[in-house]
Amino acid sequence: MNKSADFNLYYWCKTHPIAASAGFTVGLSLLFFLFPTIDRSFTSLFYTPGEGFAAARMRGLNDFRNLASNLSVALPVMLGLCLTLKLLYPSKPCLVSPRVSCYFLGLFLIGPGLLVNGLLKSFWGRPRPVSTQDFGGPWPFHEAWVMADHGLFNRSFTSGEAATVACLLPLALFVPREWRWQVTALVAIFVAATSLNRIAFGAHFLSDVTISIALMLLIAAVLRYLMFVRHAAHWNDEVLEARLTRLGEDGARSRAALALRLRGASVAAWQKAGALAAVSRANTNGLLTHVSTLMARAGASRLPGRQSSAVS
């Protein structure tokens, strides 16, 4: 009976991903809000009084953090480059499915870009663990989702790095079915390691990283529904390919027209500069002639013959 219930729950979550991810996010939020000691207790595992967070000083963990940041950012950069190449060379096909590219670019922009760094970190002034009084800092501890305003610039809620790596989780949806569990497991381990690394550094609480991951799963589910189910016809690869081709061709014509206008403007400017230079030379020559004439007259008036005749 338990197996049947588990199967039904799994099937329901699979067929209702938006409701499942929303429920997961709300459940996590309530758990950490009602039981804030979970955050403190988990963070204390990595904190030593008088020494702080030793993991933050380990070179290997810092190198892993840099690697994780670079790997997670590499995907949207690569997909953006593929779309850019399509616009620059509209006659060639897209290197990657344009719908998949738009999906992940939208996920990265809306999730880590707009929601986490643009909204949550701007209005939720939760101090980082290393900045709280429990772990050697000056600020009091605050629960998840509490809008504490301490005028902090570097805020904890939620984790931007955990959100960024969590955007890689939907990759499992776009690989062959035979590889989905393996890819899911590898990406999940990578997301968990990156998030745990941030907690060990004293940079985030457990609630910061887990709620970030849950929010990204919710956004991913909503975008998948909109782009692959509700409005699938508008986001079809063939439709997007045609639109990108038209945009690329329009852009090529606009660039050609702009180049032509710039060439004409440069020729006109060059001709105008030549005319101004000719006028300037003529004016200079006239001025020099006039000065030479004046100097000649002044020299002639000073000759001895002129002076003697003037005296007589």
BELFENBEL-V569054 format. One line per field, one symbol per residue. ss: DSSP state (H for helix, E for strand, L for the rest). psi: psi as a letter, one per 40 degrees, with the letter a starting at -180 (. if undefined). A space follows every 10 residues. Layout:
# BELFENBEL-V569054
ss = ???
psi = ???
This chain:
# BELFENBEL-V569054
ss = LHHHHHHHHH HHHHHLHHHH HHHHHHHHHH HHHHLLHHHH HHHHLLLELL LELHHHHLHH HHHHHHHHHH HHHHHHHHHH HHHHHHHHLL LLLLLLLHHH HHHHHHHHHH HHHHHHHHHH HHHLLLLLHH HEHHHLLLEL LLLLLLLLLL LLLLLLLLLH HHHHHHLLHH HHHHLLHHHH HHHHHHHHHH HHHHHHHHHH LLLLLHHHHH HHHHHHHHHH HHHHHHHHHH LLLLLLHHHH HHHHHHHHHH HHHHHHHHHH HHHHHHHHHH HHHHHHHHHH HHHHHHHHHH HHHHHHHHHH HLLHHHHHHH HL
psi = dddddddddd ddddegdddd dddddddddd ddddgeeddd dddedehhhe dahddeehdd dddddddddd dddddddddd ddddddddgd eiiidihddd dddddddddd cdcddcddcd edehfhiide eiddfeieii iiiiehghhe fidgidhahd ddddddeede ddeeiidded dddddddddd dddddddddd eediiddddd dddddddddd dddddddecd fdddeidddd dddddddddd dddddddddd dddddddddd dddddddddd dddddddddd dddddddddd eeiddddddd d.
